[in-house]
Amino acid sequence: MNILEEIKKVFHENGIKQNITMDTVFKDLGIDSLDLMDLVIIAEKKLNVRIPDDKLMDINKVSDLVAIIEELKK
């Protein structure tokens, strides 16, 4: 499973149509913290992970989210 591709799919299915790469900053997409949390919850369900609350504040870029999910999947 490619976590980046799954995250892209979640974002595209939820109205974020911009090109998303590992370097994409969520703020640059016009996503505020509440929207990001909604998208993270959807990604958690799709990828069957639970991101600890203390890690949520560390998510600023797509690479941050991918790294956290990869770590949880180990």
CHARMM internal coordinates of N, CA and C (Angstrom, degrees):
IC EDIT
DIST 1 N 1 CA 1.4602
DIST 1 CA 1 C 1.5301
ANGL 1 N 1 CA 1 C 108.87
DIST 1 C 2 N 1.3025
ANGL 1 CA 1 C 2 N 115.52
DIHE 1 N 1 CA 1 C 2 N 132.58
DIST 2 N 2 CA 1.4548
ANGL 1 C 2 N 2 CA 121.28
DIHE 1 CA 1 C 2 N 2 CA 176.86
DIST 2 CA 2 C 1.5318
ANGL 2 N 2 CA 2 C 108.03
DIHE 1 C 2 N 2 CA 2 C -96.54
DIST 2 C 3 N 1.2995
ANGL 2 CA 2 C 3 N 116.75
DIHE 2 N 2 CA 2 C 3 N 109.85
DIST 3 N 3 CA 1.4667
ANGL 2 C 3 N 3 CA 121.52
DIHE 2 CA 2 C 3 N 3 CA -175.31
DIST 3 CA 3 C 1.5232
ANGL 3 N 3 CA 3 C 111.01
DIHE 2 C 3 N 3 CA 3 C -63.48
DIST 3 C 4 N 1.3207
ANGL 3 CA 3 C 4 N 117.91
DIHE 3 N 3 CA 3 C 4 N -40.83
DIST 4 N 4 CA 1.4676
ANGL 3 C 4 N 4 CA 120.40
DIHE 3 CA 3 C 4 N 4 CA 178.76
DIST 4 CA 4 C 1.5222
ANGL 4 N 4 CA 4 C 110.70
DIHE 3 C 4 N 4 CA 4 C -58.42
DIST 4 C 5 N 1.3205
ANGL 4 CA 4 C 5 N 117.09
DIHE 4 N 4 CA 4 C 5 N -45.09
DIST 5 N 5 CA 1.4721
ANGL 4 C 5 N 5 CA 120.31
DIHE 4 CA 4 C 5 N 5 CA -179.35
DIST 5 CA 5 C 1.5260
ANGL 5 N 5 CA 5 C 111.05
DIHE 4 C 5 N 5 CA 5 C -64.04
DIST 5 C 6 N 1.3228
ANGL 5 CA 5 C 6 N 116.81
DIHE 5 N 5 CA 5 C 6 N -38.70
DIST 6 N 6 CA 1.4661
ANGL 5 C 6 N 6 CA 120.30
DIHE 5 CA 5 C 6 N 6 CA 177.95
DIST 6 CA 6 C 1.5337
ANGL 6 N 6 CA 6 C 111.04
DIHE 5 C 6 N 6 CA 6 C -65.04
DIST 6 C 7 N 1.3202
ANGL 6 CA 6 C 7 N 116.72
DIHE 6 N 6 CA 6 C 7 N -41.07
DIST 7 N 7 CA 1.4639
ANGL 6 C 7 N 7 CA 120.40
DIHE 6 CA 6 C 7 N 7 CA 178.33
DIST 7 CA 7 C 1.5241
ANGL 7 N 7 CA 7 C 110.28
DIHE 6 C 7 N 7 CA 7 C -64.99
DIST 7 C 8 N 1.3298
ANGL 7 CA 7 C 8 N 116.47
DIHE 7 N 7 CA 7 C 8 N -43.70
DIST 8 N 8 CA 1.4680
ANGL 7 C 8 N 8 CA 119.96
DIHE 7 CA 7 C 8 N 8 CA 176.68
DIST 8 CA 8 C 1.5228
ANGL 8 N 8 CA 8 C 110.64
DIHE 7 C 8 N 8 CA 8 C -56.09
DIST 8 C 9 N 1.3262
ANGL 8 CA 8 C 9 N 115.99
DIHE 8 N 8 CA 8 C 9 N -45.03
DIST 9 N 9 CA 1.4610
ANGL 8 C 9 N 9 CA 121.09
DIHE 8 CA 8 C 9 N 9 CA -179.02
DIST 9 CA 9 C 1.5333
ANGL 9 N 9 CA 9 C 110.68
DIHE 8 C 9 N 9 CA 9 C -60.99
DIST 9 C 10 N 1.3251
ANGL 9 CA 9 C 10 N 116.87
DIHE 9 N 9 CA 9 C 10 N -45.69
DIST 10 N 10 CA 1.4674
ANGL 9 C 10 N 10 CA 121.09
DIHE 9 CA 9 C 10 N 10 CA 178.88
DIST 10 CA 10 C 1.5280
ANGL 10 N 10 CA 10 C 110.39
DIHE 9 C 10 N 10 CA 10 C -58.63
DIST 10 C 11 N 1.3305
ANGL 10 CA 10 C 11 N 116.18
DIHE 10 N 10 CA 10 C 11 N -46.38
DIST 11 N 11 CA 1.4550
ANGL 10 C 11 N 11 CA 119.85
DIHE 10 CA 10 C 11 N 11 CA -178.05
DIST 11 CA 11 C 1.5227
ANGL 11 N 11 CA 11 C 111.43
DIHE 10 C 11 N 11 CA 11 C -66.42
DIST 11 C 12 N 1.3255
ANGL 11 CA 11 C 12 N 117.38
DIHE 11 N 11 CA 11 C 12 N -43.77
DIST 12 N 12 CA 1.4670
ANGL 11 C 12 N 12 CA 120.56
DIHE 11 CA 11 C 12 N 12 CA -180.00
DIST 12 CA 12 C 1.5191
ANGL 12 N 12 CA 12 C 111.17
DIHE 11 C 12 N 12 CA 12 C -64.38
DIST 12 C 13 N 1.3338
ANGL 12 CA 12 C 13 N 117.35
DIHE 12 N 12 CA 12 C 13 N -40.30
DIST 13 N 13 CA 1.4692
ANGL 12 C 13 N 13 CA 121.62
DIHE 12 CA 12 C 13 N 13 CA 178.70
DIST 13 CA 13 C 1.5200
ANGL 13 N 13 CA 13 C 111.94
DIHE 12 C 13 N 13 CA 13 C -66.01
DIST 13 C 14 N 1.3161
ANGL 13 CA 13 C 14 N 116.83
DIHE 13 N 13 CA 13 C 14 N -18.04
DIST 14 N 14 CA 1.4617
ANGL 13 C 14 N 14 CA 121.04
DIHE 13 CA 13 C 14 N 14 CA -177.74
DIST 14 CA 14 C 1.5257
ANGL 14 N 14 CA 14 C 112.37
DIHE 13 C 14 N 14 CA 14 C -112.94
DIST 14 C 15 N 1.3242
ANGL 14 CA 14 C 15 N 116.04
DIHE 14 N 14 CA 14 C 15 N 27.08
DIST 15 N 15 CA 1.4566
ANGL 14 C 15 N 15 CA 121.08
DIHE 14 CA 14 C 15 N 15 CA 169.10
DIST 15 CA 15 C 1.5126
ANGL 15 N 15 CA 15 C 117.03
DIHE 14 C 15 N 15 CA 15 C 92.70
DIST 15 C 16 N 1.3250
ANGL 15 CA 15 C 16 N 118.06
DIHE 15 N 15 CA 15 C 16 N -0.28
DIST 16 N 16 CA 1.4663
ANGL 15 C 16 N 16 CA 120.62
DIHE 15 CA 15 C 16 N 16 CA 178.14
DIST 16 CA 16 C 1.5212
ANGL 16 N 16 CA 16 C 106.74
DIHE 15 C 16 N 16 CA 16 C -93.63
DIST 16 C 17 N 1.3197
ANGL 16 CA 16 C 17 N 116.54
DIHE 16 N 16 CA 16 C 17 N 99.51
DIST 17 N 17 CA 1.4655
ANGL 16 C 17 N 17 CA 121.06
DIHE 16 CA 16 C 17 N 17 CA -171.42
DIST 17 CA 17 C 1.5270
ANGL 17 N 17 CA 17 C 113.52
DIHE 16 C 17 N 17 CA 17 C -97.40
DIST 17 C 18 N 1.3224
ANGL 17 CA 17 C 18 N 118.37
DIHE 17 N 17 CA 17 C 18 N -6.15
DIST 18 N 18 CA 1.4593
ANGL 17 C 18 N 18 CA 120.76
DIHE 17 CA 17 C 18 N 18 CA 179.76
DIST 18 CA 18 C 1.5294
ANGL 18 N 18 CA 18 C 110.59
DIHE 17 C 18 N 18 CA 18 C -65.04
DIST 18 C 19 N 1.3294
ANGL 18 CA 18 C 19 N 115.17
DIHE 18 N 18 CA 18 C 19 N 158.69
DIST 19 N 19 CA 1.4525
ANGL 18 C 19 N 19 CA 120.78
DIHE 18 CA 18 C 19 N 19 CA 174.82
DIST 19 CA 19 C 1.5300
ANGL 19 N 19 CA 19 C 108.82
DIHE 18 C 19 N 19 CA 19 C -66.40
DIST 19 C 20 N 1.3023
ANGL 19 CA 19 C 20 N 116.05
DIHE 19 N 19 CA 19 C 20 N 130.02
DIST 20 N 20 CA 1.4618
ANGL 19 C 20 N 20 CA 121.11
DIHE 19 CA 19 C 20 N 20 CA -177.40
DIST 20 CA 20 C 1.5298
ANGL 20 N 20 CA 20 C 108.55
DIHE 19 C 20 N 20 CA 20 C -115.91
DIST 20 C 21 N 1.3278
ANGL 20 CA 20 C 21 N 115.32
DIHE 20 N 20 CA 20 C 21 N 127.33
DIST 21 N 21 CA 1.4636
ANGL 20 C 21 N 21 CA 122.09
DIHE 20 CA 20 C 21 N 21 CA 176.40
DIST 21 CA 21 C 1.5207
ANGL 21 N 21 CA 21 C 108.04
DIHE 20 C 21 N 21 CA 21 C -125.73
DIST 21 C 22 N 1.3098
ANGL 21 CA 21 C 22 N 116.48
DIHE 21 N 21 CA 21 C 22 N 177.85
DIST 22 N 22 CA 1.4678
ANGL 21 C 22 N 22 CA 120.57
DIHE 21 CA 21 C 22 N 22 CA 177.89
DIST 22 CA 22 C 1.5265
ANGL 22 N 22 CA 22 C 111.14
DIHE 21 C 22 N 22 CA 22 C -62.66
DIST 22 C 23 N 1.3277
ANGL 22 CA 22 C 23 N 117.49
DIHE 22 N 22 CA 22 C 23 N -27.85
DIST 23 N 23 CA 1.4718
ANGL 22 C 23 N 23 CA 121.52
DIHE 22 CA 22 C 23 N 23 CA -177.88
DIST 23 CA 23 C 1.5203
ANGL 23 N 23 CA 23 C 113.88
DIHE 22 C 23 N 23 CA 23 C -88.24
DIST 23 C 24 N 1.3283
ANGL 23 CA 23 C 24 N 117.77
DIHE 23 N 23 CA 23 C 24 N -1.91
DIST 24 N 24 CA 1.4603
ANGL 23 C 24 N 24 CA 120.75
DIHE 23 CA 23 C 24 N 24 CA -177.86
DIST 24 CA 24 C 1.5238
ANGL 24 N 24 CA 24 C 110.39
DIHE 23 C 24 N 24 CA 24 C -64.62
DIST 24 C 25 N 1.3364
ANGL 24 CA 24 C 25 N 115.20
DIHE 24 N 24 CA 24 C 25 N 128.95
DIST 25 N 25 CA 1.4658
ANGL 24 C 25 N 25 CA 122.30
DIHE 24 CA 24 C 25 N 25 CA 175.47
DIST 25 CA 25 C 1.5279
ANGL 25 N 25 CA 25 C 106.87
DIHE 24 C 25 N 25 CA 25 C -94.24
DIST 25 C 26 N 1.3163
ANGL 25 CA 25 C 26 N 116.65
DIHE 25 N 25 CA 25 C 26 N 127.90
DIST 26 N 26 CA 1.4623
ANGL 25 C 26 N 26 CA 120.14
DIHE 25 CA 25 C 26 N 26 CA -175.57
DIST 26 CA 26 C 1.5269
ANGL 26 N 26 CA 26 C 112.38
DIHE 25 C 26 N 26 CA 26 C -58.95
DIST 26 C 27 N 1.3103
ANGL 26 CA 26 C 27 N 116.78
DIHE 26 N 26 CA 26 C 27 N -38.30
DIST 27 N 27 CA 1.4620
ANGL 26 C 27 N 27 CA 120.81
DIHE 26 CA 26 C 27 N 27 CA 179.07
DIST 27 CA 27 C 1.5296
ANGL 27 N 27 CA 27 C 111.13
DIHE 26 C 27 N 27 CA 27 C -59.87
DIST 27 C 28 N 1.3433
ANGL 27 CA 27 C 28 N 116.76
DIHE 27 N 27 CA 27 C 28 N -34.87
DIST 28 N 28 CA 1.4637
ANGL 27 C 28 N 28 CA 121.47
DIHE 27 CA 27 C 28 N 28 CA 178.99
DIST 28 CA 28 C 1.5262
ANGL 28 N 28 CA 28 C 112.21
DIHE 27 C 28 N 28 CA 28 C -67.26
DIST 28 C 29 N 1.3254
ANGL 28 CA 28 C 29 N 116.73
DIHE 28 N 28 CA 28 C 29 N -20.85
DIST 29 N 29 CA 1.4664
ANGL 28 C 29 N 29 CA 121.41
DIHE 28 CA 28 C 29 N 29 CA 177.40
DIST 29 CA 29 C 1.5214
ANGL 29 N 29 CA 29 C 111.68
DIHE 28 C 29 N 29 CA 29 C -85.70
DIST 29 C 30 N 1.3367
ANGL 29 CA 29 C 30 N 116.56
DIHE 29 N 29 CA 29 C 30 N -2.87
DIST 30 N 30 CA 1.4585
ANGL 29 C 30 N 30 CA 120.32
DIHE 29 CA 29 C 30 N 30 CA -177.32
DIST 30 CA 30 C 1.5162
ANGL 30 N 30 CA 30 C 112.46
DIHE 29 C 30 N 30 CA 30 C 80.67
DIST 30 C 31 N 1.3284
ANGL 30 CA 30 C 31 N 116.21
DIHE 30 N 30 CA 30 C 31 N 20.18
DIST 31 N 31 CA 1.4625
ANGL 30 C 31 N 31 CA 121.50
DIHE 30 CA 30 C 31 N 31 CA -179.72
DIST 31 CA 31 C 1.5230
ANGL 31 N 31 CA 31 C 109.01
DIHE 30 C 31 N 31 CA 31 C -94.16
DIST 31 C 32 N 1.3285
ANGL 31 CA 31 C 32 N 116.21
DIHE 31 N 31 CA 31 C 32 N 121.20
DIST 32 N 32 CA 1.4648
ANGL 31 C 32 N 32 CA 118.66
DIHE 31 CA 31 C 32 N 32 CA 176.44
DIST 32 CA 32 C 1.5293
ANGL 32 N 32 CA 32 C 109.02
DIHE 31 C 32 N 32 CA 32 C -86.61
DIST 32 C 33 N 1.3105
ANGL 32 CA 32 C 33 N 116.34
DIHE 32 N 32 CA 32 C 33 N 177.03
DIST 33 N 33 CA 1.4691
ANGL 32 C 33 N 33 CA 120.11
DIHE 32 CA 32 C 33 N 33 CA -173.70
DIST 33 CA 33 C 1.5311
ANGL 33 N 33 CA 33 C 112.43
DIHE 32 C 33 N 33 CA 33 C -63.93
DIST 33 C 34 N 1.3261
ANGL 33 CA 33 C 34 N 118.00
DIHE 33 N 33 CA 33 C 34 N -34.74
DIST 34 N 34 CA 1.4668
ANGL 33 C 34 N 34 CA 119.77
DIHE 33 CA 33 C 34 N 34 CA 179.08
DIST 34 CA 34 C 1.5198
ANGL 34 N 34 CA 34 C 111.12
DIHE 33 C 34 N 34 CA 34 C -69.64
DIST 34 C 35 N 1.3322
ANGL 34 CA 34 C 35 N 117.10
DIHE 34 N 34 CA 34 C 35 N -42.74
DIST 35 N 35 CA 1.4638
ANGL 34 C 35 N 35 CA 120.49
DIHE 34 CA 34 C 35 N 35 CA 176.94
DIST 35 CA 35 C 1.5230
ANGL 35 N 35 CA 35 C 110.36
DIHE 34 C 35 N 35 CA 35 C -62.14
DIST 35 C 36 N 1.3187
ANGL 35 CA 35 C 36 N 116.38
DIHE 35 N 35 CA 35 C 36 N -41.12
DIST 36 N 36 CA 1.4563
ANGL 35 C 36 N 36 CA 120.36
DIHE 35 CA 35 C 36 N 36 CA 179.72
DIST 36 CA 36 C 1.5279
ANGL 36 N 36 CA 36 C 110.38
DIHE 35 C 36 N 36 CA 36 C -62.62
DIST 36 C 37 N 1.3091
ANGL 36 CA 36 C 37 N 117.88
DIHE 36 N 36 CA 36 C 37 N -41.95
DIST 37 N 37 CA 1.4624
ANGL 36 C 37 N 37 CA 120.34
DIHE 36 CA 36 C 37 N 37 CA 179.81
DIST 37 CA 37 C 1.5203
ANGL 37 N 37 CA 37 C 110.49
DIHE 36 C 37 N 37 CA 37 C -63.53
DIST 37 C 38 N 1.3392
ANGL 37 CA 37 C 38 N 117.36
DIHE 37 N 37 CA 37 C 38 N -39.93
DIST 38 N 38 CA 1.4692
ANGL 37 C 38 N 38 CA 120.33
DIHE 37 CA 37 C 38 N 38 CA 176.71
DIST 38 CA 38 C 1.5261
ANGL 38 N 38 CA 38 C 110.42
DIHE 37 C 38 N 38 CA 38 C -60.45
DIST 38 C 39 N 1.3313
ANGL 38 CA 38 C 39 N 116.51
DIHE 38 N 38 CA 38 C 39 N -44.75
DIST 39 N 39 CA 1.4635
ANGL 38 C 39 N 39 CA 120.92
DIHE 38 CA 38 C 39 N 39 CA -179.85
DIST 39 CA 39 C 1.5261
ANGL 39 N 39 CA 39 C 111.70
DIHE 38 C 39 N 39 CA 39 C -67.31
DIST 39 C 40 N 1.3215
ANGL 39 CA 39 C 40 N 116.94
DIHE 39 N 39 CA 39 C 40 N -36.52
DIST 40 N 40 CA 1.4685
ANGL 39 C 40 N 40 CA 120.86
DIHE 39 CA 39 C 40 N 40 CA 177.56
DIST 40 CA 40 C 1.5299
ANGL 40 N 40 CA 40 C 109.90
DIHE 39 C 40 N 40 CA 40 C -64.92
DIST 40 C 41 N 1.3143
ANGL 40 CA 40 C 41 N 117.66
DIHE 40 N 40 CA 40 C 41 N -40.56
DIST 41 N 41 CA 1.4691
ANGL 40 C 41 N 41 CA 121.13
DIHE 40 CA 40 C 41 N 41 CA 178.82
DIST 41 CA 41 C 1.5258
ANGL 41 N 41 CA 41 C 110.38
DIHE 40 C 41 N 41 CA 41 C -61.93
DIST 41 C 42 N 1.3273
ANGL 41 CA 41 C 42 N 116.83
DIHE 41 N 41 CA 41 C 42 N -42.53
DIST 42 N 42 CA 1.4647
ANGL 41 C 42 N 42 CA 121.08
DIHE 41 CA 41 C 42 N 42 CA 178.12
DIST 42 CA 42 C 1.5276
ANGL 42 N 42 CA 42 C 109.55
DIHE 41 C 42 N 42 CA 42 C -63.70
DIST 42 C 43 N 1.3349
ANGL 42 CA 42 C 43 N 117.04
DIHE 42 N 42 CA 42 C 43 N -44.04
DIST 43 N 43 CA 1.4669
ANGL 42 C 43 N 43 CA 121.15
DIHE 42 CA 42 C 43 N 43 CA 179.08
DIST 43 CA 43 C 1.5315
ANGL 43 N 43 CA 43 C 110.65
DIHE 42 C 43 N 43 CA 43 C -63.27
DIST 43 C 44 N 1.3264
ANGL 43 CA 43 C 44 N 116.96
DIHE 43 N 43 CA 43 C 44 N -40.36
DIST 44 N 44 CA 1.4671
ANGL 43 C 44 N 44 CA 120.46
DIHE 43 CA 43 C 44 N 44 CA 178.37
DIST 44 CA 44 C 1.5288
ANGL 44 N 44 CA 44 C 110.47
DIHE 43 C 44 N 44 CA 44 C -58.15
DIST 44 C 45 N 1.3208
ANGL 44 CA 44 C 45 N 116.15
DIHE 44 N 44 CA 44 C 45 N -46.39
DIST 45 N 45 CA 1.4655
ANGL 44 C 45 N 45 CA 120.23
DIHE 44 CA 44 C 45 N 45 CA -179.11
DIST 45 CA 45 C 1.5250
ANGL 45 N 45 CA 45 C 110.75
DIHE 44 C 45 N 45 CA 45 C -64.14
DIST 45 C 46 N 1.3240
ANGL 45 CA 45 C 46 N 116.36
DIHE 45 N 45 CA 45 C 46 N -44.53
DIST 46 N 46 CA 1.4659
ANGL 45 C 46 N 46 CA 120.93
DIHE 45 CA 45 C 46 N 46 CA -177.85
DIST 46 CA 46 C 1.5328
ANGL 46 N 46 CA 46 C 111.38
DIHE 45 C 46 N 46 CA 46 C -65.40
DIST 46 C 47 N 1.3328
ANGL 46 CA 46 C 47 N 116.49
DIHE 46 N 46 CA 46 C 47 N -37.79
DIST 47 N 47 CA 1.4600
ANGL 46 C 47 N 47 CA 121.22
DIHE 46 CA 46 C 47 N 47 CA -176.11
DIST 47 CA 47 C 1.5220
ANGL 47 N 47 CA 47 C 113.03
DIHE 46 C 47 N 47 CA 47 C -97.52
DIST 47 C 48 N 1.3279
ANGL 47 CA 47 C 48 N 116.25
DIHE 47 N 47 CA 47 C 48 N 1.00
DIST 48 N 48 CA 1.4588
ANGL 47 C 48 N 48 CA 122.34
DIHE 47 CA 47 C 48 N 48 CA 176.50
DIST 48 CA 48 C 1.5314
ANGL 48 N 48 CA 48 C 112.59
DIHE 47 C 48 N 48 CA 48 C 56.75
DIST 48 C 49 N 1.3302
ANGL 48 CA 48 C 49 N 115.17
DIHE 48 N 48 CA 48 C 49 N 51.48
DIST 49 N 49 CA 1.4611
ANGL 48 C 49 N 49 CA 122.19
DIHE 48 CA 48 C 49 N 49 CA 175.51
DIST 49 CA 49 C 1.5189
ANGL 49 N 49 CA 49 C 108.90
DIHE 48 C 49 N 49 CA 49 C -134.08
DIST 49 C 50 N 1.3163
ANGL 49 CA 49 C 50 N 115.45
DIHE 49 N 49 CA 49 C 50 N 164.87
DIST 50 N 50 CA 1.4733
ANGL 49 C 50 N 50 CA 121.19
DIHE 49 CA 49 C 50 N 50 CA 175.14
DIST 50 CA 50 C 1.5152
ANGL 50 N 50 CA 50 C 106.46
DIHE 49 C 50 N 50 CA 50 C -131.15
DIST 50 C 51 N 1.3302
ANGL 50 CA 50 C 51 N 115.91
DIHE 50 N 50 CA 50 C 51 N 111.67
DIST 51 N 51 CA 1.4625
ANGL 50 C 51 N 51 CA 120.87
DIHE 50 CA 50 C 51 N 51 CA -179.97
DIST 51 CA 51 C 1.5242
ANGL 51 N 51 CA 51 C 108.34
DIHE 50 C 51 N 51 CA 51 C -81.15
DIST 51 C 52 N 1.3331
ANGL 51 CA 51 C 52 N 117.02
DIHE 51 N 51 CA 51 C 52 N 123.41
DIST 52 N 52 CA 1.4703
ANGL 51 C 52 N 52 CA 120.05
DIHE 51 CA 51 C 52 N 52 CA 179.55
DIST 52 CA 52 C 1.5356
ANGL 52 N 52 CA 52 C 111.13
DIHE 51 C 52 N 52 CA 52 C -60.47
DIST 52 C 53 N 1.3151
ANGL 52 CA 52 C 53 N 115.40
DIHE 52 N 52 CA 52 C 53 N 144.17
DIST 53 N 53 CA 1.4670
ANGL 52 C 53 N 53 CA 120.69
DIHE 52 CA 52 C 53 N 53 CA -178.20
DIST 53 CA 53 C 1.5245
ANGL 53 N 53 CA 53 C 112.71
DIHE 52 C 53 N 53 CA 53 C -54.21
DIST 53 C 54 N 1.3327
ANGL 53 CA 53 C 54 N 117.10
DIHE 53 N 53 CA 53 C 54 N -37.38
DIST 54 N 54 CA 1.4667
ANGL 53 C 54 N 54 CA 119.24
DIHE 53 CA 53 C 54 N 54 CA -177.94
DIST 54 CA 54 C 1.5318
ANGL 54 N 54 CA 54 C 112.38
DIHE 53 C 54 N 54 CA 54 C -68.09
DIST 54 C 55 N 1.3272
ANGL 54 CA 54 C 55 N 118.15
DIHE 54 N 54 CA 54 C 55 N -16.62
DIST 55 N 55 CA 1.4686
ANGL 54 C 55 N 55 CA 121.94
DIHE 54 CA 54 C 55 N 55 CA 178.10
DIST 55 CA 55 C 1.5296
ANGL 55 N 55 CA 55 C 111.91
DIHE 54 C 55 N 55 CA 55 C -88.85
DIST 55 C 56 N 1.3198
ANGL 55 CA 55 C 56 N 117.21
DIHE 55 N 55 CA 55 C 56 N -20.13
DIST 56 N 56 CA 1.4663
ANGL 55 C 56 N 56 CA 120.64
DIHE 55 CA 55 C 56 N 56 CA -175.52
DIST 56 CA 56 C 1.5211
ANGL 56 N 56 CA 56 C 112.74
DIHE 55 C 56 N 56 CA 56 C -61.06
DIST 56 C 57 N 1.3071
ANGL 56 CA 56 C 57 N 117.66
DIHE 56 N 56 CA 56 C 57 N -34.82
DIST 57 N 57 CA 1.4668
ANGL 56 C 57 N 57 CA 120.78
DIHE 56 CA 56 C 57 N 57 CA -178.30
DIST 57 CA 57 C 1.5307
ANGL 57 N 57 CA 57 C 111.78
DIHE 56 C 57 N 57 CA 57 C -73.12
DIST 57 C 58 N 1.3312
ANGL 57 CA 57 C 58 N 116.92
DIHE 57 N 57 CA 57 C 58 N -12.71
DIST 58 N 58 CA 1.4670
ANGL 57 C 58 N 58 CA 121.76
DIHE 57 CA 57 C 58 N 58 CA -179.95
DIST 58 CA 58 C 1.5270
ANGL 58 N 58 CA 58 C 112.71
DIHE 57 C 58 N 58 CA 58 C -87.57
DIST 58 C 59 N 1.3316
ANGL 58 CA 58 C 59 N 117.21
DIHE 58 N 58 CA 58 C 59 N -2.44
DIST 59 N 59 CA 1.4596
ANGL 58 C 59 N 59 CA 120.93
DIHE 58 CA 58 C 59 N 59 CA -174.77
DIST 59 CA 59 C 1.5266
ANGL 59 N 59 CA 59 C 109.90
DIHE 58 C 59 N 59 CA 59 C -92.93
DIST 59 C 60 N 1.3220
ANGL 59 CA 59 C 60 N 115.70
DIHE 59 N 59 CA 59 C 60 N 106.05
DIST 60 N 60 CA 1.4616
ANGL 59 C 60 N 60 CA 121.74
DIHE 59 CA 59 C 60 N 60 CA 177.27
DIST 60 CA 60 C 1.5260
ANGL 60 N 60 CA 60 C 111.88
DIHE 59 C 60 N 60 CA 60 C -121.18
DIST 60 C 61 N 1.3351
ANGL 60 CA 60 C 61 N 115.36
DIHE 60 N 60 CA 60 C 61 N -29.21
DIST 61 N 61 CA 1.4584
ANGL 60 C 61 N 61 CA 121.26
DIHE 60 CA 60 C 61 N 61 CA -178.55
DIST 61 CA 61 C 1.5238
ANGL 61 N 61 CA 61 C 109.20
DIHE 60 C 61 N 61 CA 61 C -126.34
DIST 61 C 62 N 1.3118
ANGL 61 CA 61 C 62 N 115.43
DIHE 61 N 61 CA 61 C 62 N 163.25
DIST 62 N 62 CA 1.4581
ANGL 61 C 62 N 62 CA 120.28
DIHE 61 CA 61 C 62 N 62 CA 177.40
DIST 62 CA 62 C 1.5277
ANGL 62 N 62 CA 62 C 110.05
DIHE 61 C 62 N 62 CA 62 C -57.74
DIST 62 C 63 N 1.3219
ANGL 62 CA 62 C 63 N 117.66
DIHE 62 N 62 CA 62 C 63 N -40.27
DIST 63 N 63 CA 1.4670
ANGL 62 C 63 N 63 CA 120.16
DIHE 62 CA 62 C 63 N 63 CA -179.45
DIST 63 CA 63 C 1.5251
ANGL 63 N 63 CA 63 C 111.96
DIHE 62 C 63 N 63 CA 63 C -60.71
DIST 63 C 64 N 1.3360
ANGL 63 CA 63 C 64 N 117.13
DIHE 63 N 63 CA 63 C 64 N -32.63
DIST 64 N 64 CA 1.4742
ANGL 63 C 64 N 64 CA 120.36
DIHE 63 CA 63 C 64 N 64 CA 176.94
DIST 64 CA 64 C 1.5286
ANGL 64 N 64 CA 64 C 110.28
DIHE 63 C 64 N 64 CA 64 C -63.57
DIST 64 C 65 N 1.3202
ANGL 64 CA 64 C 65 N 115.57
DIHE 64 N 64 CA 64 C 65 N -46.39
DIST 65 N 65 CA 1.4634
ANGL 64 C 65 N 65 CA 120.94
DIHE 64 CA 64 C 65 N 65 CA -179.16
DIST 65 CA 65 C 1.5292
ANGL 65 N 65 CA 65 C 110.54
DIHE 64 C 65 N 65 CA 65 C -64.83
DIST 65 C 66 N 1.3169
ANGL 65 CA 65 C 66 N 117.19
DIHE 65 N 65 CA 65 C 66 N -45.09
DIST 66 N 66 CA 1.4628
ANGL 65 C 66 N 66 CA 121.47
DIHE 65 CA 65 C 66 N 66 CA 179.07
DIST 66 CA 66 C 1.5289
ANGL 66 N 66 CA 66 C 110.45
DIHE 65 C 66 N 66 CA 66 C -60.21
DIST 66 C 67 N 1.3316
ANGL 66 CA 66 C 67 N 117.51
DIHE 66 N 66 CA 66 C 67 N -45.80
DIST 67 N 67 CA 1.4661
ANGL 66 C 67 N 67 CA 121.17
DIHE 66 CA 66 C 67 N 67 CA -178.58
DIST 67 CA 67 C 1.5286
ANGL 67 N 67 CA 67 C 111.58
DIHE 66 C 67 N 67 CA 67 C -61.31
DIST 67 C 68 N 1.3126
ANGL 67 CA 67 C 68 N 117.14
DIHE 67 N 67 CA 67 C 68 N -42.18
DIST 68 N 68 CA 1.4688
ANGL 67 C 68 N 68 CA 120.58
DIHE 67 CA 67 C 68 N 68 CA 179.80
DIST 68 CA 68 C 1.5271
ANGL 68 N 68 CA 68 C 109.86
DIHE 67 C 68 N 68 CA 68 C -64.56
DIST 68 C 69 N 1.3190
ANGL 68 CA 68 C 69 N 116.95
DIHE 68 N 68 CA 68 C 69 N -45.53
DIST 69 N 69 CA 1.4646
ANGL 68 C 69 N 69 CA 119.98
DIHE 68 CA 68 C 69 N 69 CA -179.42
DIST 69 CA 69 C 1.5233
ANGL 69 N 69 CA 69 C 110.62
DIHE 68 C 69 N 69 CA 69 C -65.33
DIST 69 C 70 N 1.3317
ANGL 69 CA 69 C 70 N 117.68
DIHE 69 N 69 CA 69 C 70 N -41.74
DIST 70 N 70 CA 1.4748
ANGL 69 C 70 N 70 CA 120.11
DIHE 69 CA 69 C 70 N 70 CA 177.46
DIST 70 CA 70 C 1.5190
ANGL 70 N 70 CA 70 C 110.80
DIHE 69 C 70 N 70 CA 70 C -58.53
DIST 70 C 71 N 1.3182
ANGL 70 CA 70 C 71 N 116.98
DIHE 70 N 70 CA 70 C 71 N -42.74
DIST 71 N 71 CA 1.4621
ANGL 70 C 71 N 71 CA 121.37
DIHE 70 CA 70 C 71 N 71 CA 179.66
DIST 71 CA 71 C 1.5286
ANGL 71 N 71 CA 71 C 110.90
DIHE 70 C 71 N 71 CA 71 C -63.25
DIST 71 C 72 N 1.3192
ANGL 71 CA 71 C 72 N 116.62
DIHE 71 N 71 CA 71 C 72 N -41.09
DIST 72 N 72 CA 1.4660
ANGL 71 C 72 N 72 CA 121.00
DIHE 71 CA 71 C 72 N 72 CA -179.96
DIST 72 CA 72 C 1.5242
ANGL 72 N 72 CA 72 C 112.04
DIHE 71 C 72 N 72 CA 72 C -69.16
DIST 72 C 73 N 1.3214
ANGL 72 CA 72 C 73 N 116.91
DIHE 72 N 72 CA 72 C 73 N -28.04
DIST 73 N 73 CA 1.4592
ANGL 72 C 73 N 73 CA 121.00
DIHE 72 CA 72 C 73 N 73 CA -178.12
DIST 73 CA 73 C 1.5210
ANGL 73 N 73 CA 73 C 113.00
DIHE 72 C 73 N 73 CA 73 C -79.71
DIST 73 C 74 N 1.3480
ANGL 73 CA 73 C 74 N 117.76
DIHE 73 N 73 CA 73 C 74 N -12.90
DIST 74 N 74 CA 1.4710
ANGL 73 C 74 N 74 CA 120.70
DIHE 73 CA 73 C 74 N 74 CA -178.99
DIST 74 CA 74 C 1.5060
ANGL 74 N 74 CA 74 C 111.66
DIHE 73 C 74 N 74 CA 74 C -68.37
END
COOR INIT
IC SEED 1 N 1 CA 1 C
IC BUILD
